[in-house]
Amino acid sequence: MGGKVILLDGGMGQEIVNRGGKGGYGEWAAAALHEDPDLVRQIHADYIGAGAEVITTNTYGTTRARLRHVGIEDRLAELLRVAGRLAVQARDDCGEENVRIATSLPPLEASYASEFELSFEQTAAEFAELMDLLDPYVDIFLGETLSTTFEAKAFLGAAAGRGKPIWLSLTLDDHGSTALRGGESLSGAIADLGDALPDALLINCCTPDSITSALPVLRASSMPFGAYANGFVEIPESWDEAGGVAQLSTRRDLTPEVYSADVARWIAGGASIVGGCCEVGPAHIARLRQLIDESV
């Protein structure tokens, strides 16, 4: 990566909600693909306009388990292709051919989970299915918000040998923790990956202070690393995926200026990929663009 800081986009699902979209389990993010695709395309375009160099497909919600919950599992392939096309269209419409597109490959059953119904082989196979469908549209395979090495290894195995960069993004407990939400330490999780290492290791969808606390561990990994925090107060211990994002409270103090100060600390600590997750929007990304450009 040559020392250059790469700027990701911000959150998609919450941006859809904030612009009038649905937030329930099985609908969050995914419903807009068939109900309001222009909204998805516009959000991608807004992030490109803000200066993002990598945009992420609107596919966090398009897994078999989530679509099955709302009775549209049979539309999986169709919705994934729509998501891929919308990202490409936004890039083309903006005339920014150098913008890269990353997959959003999420936890397949529930966010922040540590126990799964799917076996390891089934998990890897479902990740591979998503990758096969998104491959024509994307430049980077990004597995994000993963809480366990079980998920991480399944994702890495499915992504191996496809000829595209592989970025792994883990999520940590909030409020300064360096433990994965599944209970493993970040350092232990990295060691458990063995030789199947990603091209970049990221942390996402936790509070900024947890990312700051994790910087020494990320540096010690010797991998290119980065981070993109969410703007929630916290993910409560009582989190229930079926309850949707209505269970979460948004920080009102995480302005673009405040968030940029957090990101500046990560860059100073060696981060080479930064952006935003849920409740971090285009205004935040525009401020990060300014931050990065001023440091060159």
C-alpha distance (Angstrom), angle and dihedral (degrees) to the residues before:
residue distance angle dihedral
M1 . . .
G2 3.76 . .
G3 3.79 96.3 .
K4 3.81 92.4 -67.0
V5 3.79 115.2 135.6
I6 3.81 111.6 -127.1
L7 3.79 116.5 -147.1
L8 3.79 118.2 -143.1
D9 3.78 126.1 -164.6
G10 3.80 124.5 -103.6
G11 3.77 133.2 -110.6
M12 3.80 120.6 -40.8
G13 3.82 107.0 -175.2
Q14 3.79 96.0 50.8
E15 3.78 91.1 42.0
I16 3.80 87.5 56.4
V17 3.82 90.0 49.5
N18 3.80 91.6 47.6
R19 3.80 89.2 53.2
G20 3.79 94.0 51.2
G21 3.80 104.4 -80.9
K22 3.80 129.1 132.6
G23 3.80 125.1 -82.9
G24 3.80 106.5 -171.1
Y25 3.80 125.0 115.8
G26 3.78 108.8 -83.4
E27 3.81 91.2 18.1
W28 3.84 103.0 56.3
A29 3.80 106.6 111.2
A30 3.82 93.5 -18.8
A31 3.82 97.9 72.0
A32 3.80 91.5 61.9
L33 3.80 90.3 61.5
H34 3.80 90.9 70.8
E35 3.81 101.4 20.1
D36 3.80 102.0 43.2
P37 3.81 112.8 4.5
D38 3.80 91.3 160.9
L39 3.80 88.4 63.7
V40 3.81 90.7 56.1
R41 3.79 91.7 47.5
Q42 3.81 90.8 48.4
I43 3.80 92.8 51.5
H44 3.80 90.1 51.2
A45 3.81 88.6 49.6
D46 3.79 92.0 48.5
Y47 3.79 90.5 54.9
I48 3.79 91.5 48.1
G49 3.79 88.8 49.2
A50 3.79 89.2 51.2
G51 3.81 89.8 56.9
A52 3.80 105.3 -95.4
E53 3.80 113.7 159.1
V54 3.81 94.0 -166.5
I55 3.80 124.8 40.0
T56 3.79 123.1 -169.1
T57 3.79 126.4 -135.5
N58 3.78 117.2 -109.8
T59 3.79 92.2 -114.6
Y60 3.80 105.1 113.3
G61 3.80 89.0 106.2
T62 3.80 98.8 39.6
T63 3.79 101.4 92.3
R64 3.78 126.1 123.6
A65 3.82 93.7 -110.7
R66 3.80 94.6 50.3
L67 3.80 95.4 44.4
R68 3.81 91.2 44.4
H69 3.81 88.4 57.1
V70 3.82 90.7 62.6
G71 3.78 95.9 36.5
I72 3.79 100.9 -107.6
E73 3.80 103.4 101.8
D74 3.81 87.9 125.1
R75 3.83 88.2 66.8
L76 3.82 94.4 59.0
A77 3.81 97.3 109.6
E78 3.80 93.0 41.7
L79 3.82 93.6 51.6
L80 3.79 93.6 45.8
R81 3.79 90.6 52.5
V82 3.81 90.9 47.7
A83 3.80 89.6 51.7
G84 3.79 91.6 50.2
R85 3.79 93.3 47.8
L86 3.81 92.8 48.6
A87 3.81 91.7 54.8
V88 3.80 91.4 48.6
Q89 3.79 91.7 46.0
A90 3.79 92.2 51.5
R91 3.79 90.9 51.0
D92 3.80 91.5 48.2
D93 3.80 93.6 45.7
C94 3.80 90.2 52.4
G95 3.79 91.9 48.8
E96 3.81 91.0 -128.9
E97 3.77 103.1 133.5
N98 3.80 92.4 166.9
V99 3.81 92.4 62.8
R100 3.79 108.5 106.7
I101 3.79 126.0 -144.0
A102 3.81 122.2 -136.2
T103 3.78 128.0 -166.8
S104 3.77 119.8 -117.1
L105 3.80 99.4 -138.9
P106 3.80 105.1 175.6
P107 3.79 137.4 -177.5
L108 3.79 101.6 -62.0
E109 3.80 98.9 -137.5
A110 3.80 110.1 20.5
S111 3.78 138.7 -11.6
Y112 3.82 117.3 -107.1
A113 3.82 92.4 11.0
S114 3.79 126.8 147.7
E115 3.82 99.9 -174.6
F116 3.78 124.5 59.3
E117 3.79 139.6 -168.6
L118 3.80 92.9 -151.1
S119 3.79 119.2 81.2
F120 3.79 120.0 -125.3
E121 3.79 90.4 -101.5
Q122 3.81 91.9 49.7
T123 3.79 91.1 47.8
A124 3.80 92.3 51.7
A125 3.81 90.6 46.3
E126 3.82 92.6 52.1
F127 3.80 91.3 48.1
A128 3.81 88.2 50.5
E129 3.80 90.9 50.5
L130 3.81 91.1 53.8
M131 3.80 91.2 47.1
D132 3.80 92.6 49.4
L133 3.80 91.0 54.1
L134 3.81 95.8 44.4
D135 3.80 97.5 39.9
P136 3.85 96.5 94.1
Y137 3.81 91.2 57.9
V138 3.80 106.1 39.3
D139 3.77 141.2 72.9
I140 3.81 100.2 -167.2
F141 3.80 132.8 38.5
L142 3.81 105.8 -137.9
G143 3.79 120.5 -176.6
E144 3.78 106.9 -168.6
T145 3.80 142.9 -175.0
L146 3.80 91.6 18.0
S147 3.81 113.5 164.2
T148 3.81 102.0 -169.7
T149 3.78 141.8 38.3
F150 3.81 86.4 -121.9
E151 3.81 89.0 68.9
A152 3.80 94.2 36.0
K153 3.79 94.5 54.1
A154 3.80 92.3 46.0
F155 3.80 90.0 51.3
L156 3.81 93.5 46.4
G157 3.79 92.0 48.5
A158 3.79 92.0 50.5
A159 3.81 92.3 47.8
A160 3.81 96.8 47.2
G161 3.79 118.5 110.6
R162 3.80 96.6 14.5
G163 3.79 95.0 114.8
K164 3.81 97.2 -120.9
P165 3.82 132.1 101.9
I166 3.79 114.0 -86.7
W167 3.80 118.1 -145.0
L168 3.80 119.8 -173.2
S169 3.79 118.9 -161.2
L170 3.80 120.5 -170.3
T171 3.80 126.9 -169.2
L172 3.80 124.8 -134.0
D173 3.77 135.2 -155.3
D174 3.78 111.6 -91.9
H175 3.80 133.3 -103.6
G176 3.78 102.4 44.2
S177 3.79 99.9 -39.3
T178 3.80 123.8 147.3
A179 3.81 92.9 -163.8
L180 3.79 122.4 104.3
R181 3.77 113.8 -115.9
G182 3.80 87.2 -111.1
G183 3.81 90.3 61.9
E184 3.82 103.6 -102.4
S185 3.78 120.1 121.8
L186 3.78 114.0 -110.9
S187 3.80 91.5 -123.4
G188 3.80 90.9 49.5
A189 3.78 91.7 47.8
I190 3.80 92.0 52.4
A191 3.80 90.9 49.2
D192 3.82 90.1 48.7
L193 3.80 91.3 58.4
G194 3.80 88.5 72.5
D195 3.78 114.1 -175.0
A196 3.81 94.7 -20.8
L197 3.78 94.0 93.1
P198 3.80 125.3 163.9
D199 3.79 123.7 -125.5
A200 3.81 87.9 -114.2
L201 3.80 133.8 13.9
L202 3.77 118.7 -146.7
I203 3.79 140.4 177.1
N204 3.80 120.4 -143.5
C205 3.81 146.6 163.1
C206 3.78 98.0 34.7
T207 3.79 134.3 95.2
P208 3.81 118.1 -68.5
D209 3.80 92.3 -116.9
S210 3.80 91.8 61.1
I211 3.79 89.1 54.5
T212 3.79 90.7 49.3
S213 3.82 90.0 50.9
A214 3.80 90.2 50.3
L215 3.82 96.1 54.8
P216 3.85 95.9 95.4
V217 3.81 90.7 51.6
L218 3.79 92.0 47.3
R219 3.81 91.9 49.2
A220 3.78 90.8 49.5
S221 3.80 90.7 56.0
S222 3.83 90.2 70.3
M223 3.81 89.1 -141.9
P224 3.80 124.2 119.7
F225 3.80 103.3 -95.3
G226 3.74 143.4 -174.8
A227 3.78 145.4 157.6
Y228 3.78 146.9 -139.5
A229 3.80 118.4 -167.3
N230 3.78 129.9 -157.3
G231 3.80 126.6 -123.0
F232 3.79 97.9 -129.4
V233 3.80 122.2 119.3
E234 3.79 87.6 -126.4
I235 3.78 143.8 -48.0
P236 3.82 101.4 -102.8
E237 3.80 121.7 -131.9
S238 3.80 86.9 -121.5
W239 3.83 90.7 60.7
D240 3.79 111.7 147.2
E241 3.80 116.8 -171.9
A242 3.80 92.0 -148.9
G243 3.81 89.3 58.1
G244 3.80 91.4 63.7
V245 3.78 128.9 -152.6
A246 3.80 92.8 -46.7
Q247 3.83 84.9 89.0
L248 3.81 91.1 65.7
S249 3.78 131.2 83.9
T250 3.79 122.6 -146.5
R251 3.78 122.3 -132.7
R252 3.78 109.9 -117.9
D253 3.80 93.0 -165.5
L254 3.81 97.0 59.6
T255 3.79 96.0 97.7
P256 3.80 121.2 167.0
E257 3.81 88.9 -99.6
V258 3.80 93.9 50.5
Y259 3.79 92.3 45.9
S260 3.79 92.2 48.2
A261 3.81 89.3 56.9
D262 3.82 89.3 56.5
V263 3.79 91.8 47.5
A264 3.81 91.2 47.9
R265 3.82 87.8 59.3
W266 3.80 90.9 51.8
I267 3.78 92.3 50.1
A268 3.79 90.4 48.1
G269 3.80 86.6 51.5
G270 3.79 92.4 55.2
A271 3.81 105.5 -87.9
S272 3.81 112.5 152.3
I273 3.83 98.9 -180.0
V274 3.82 121.1 51.6
G275 3.77 138.0 162.5
G276 3.77 140.3 119.3
C277 3.78 141.4 -76.3
C278 3.83 131.5 -162.8
E279 3.83 114.2 -6.2
V280 3.80 92.3 9.6
G281 3.79 103.4 112.4
P282 3.80 142.6 179.8
A283 3.82 93.8 -72.3
H284 3.81 89.8 57.0
I285 3.80 91.3 48.6
A286 3.80 91.4 49.4
R287 3.81 89.0 54.1
L288 3.82 90.6 49.6
R289 3.82 89.3 50.8
Q290 3.78 88.2 55.5
L291 3.82 91.5 46.5
I292 3.80 92.7 51.7
D293 3.79 94.6 44.0
E294 3.80 92.2 49.7
S295 3.81 90.8 53.4
V296 3.81 94.7 54.9
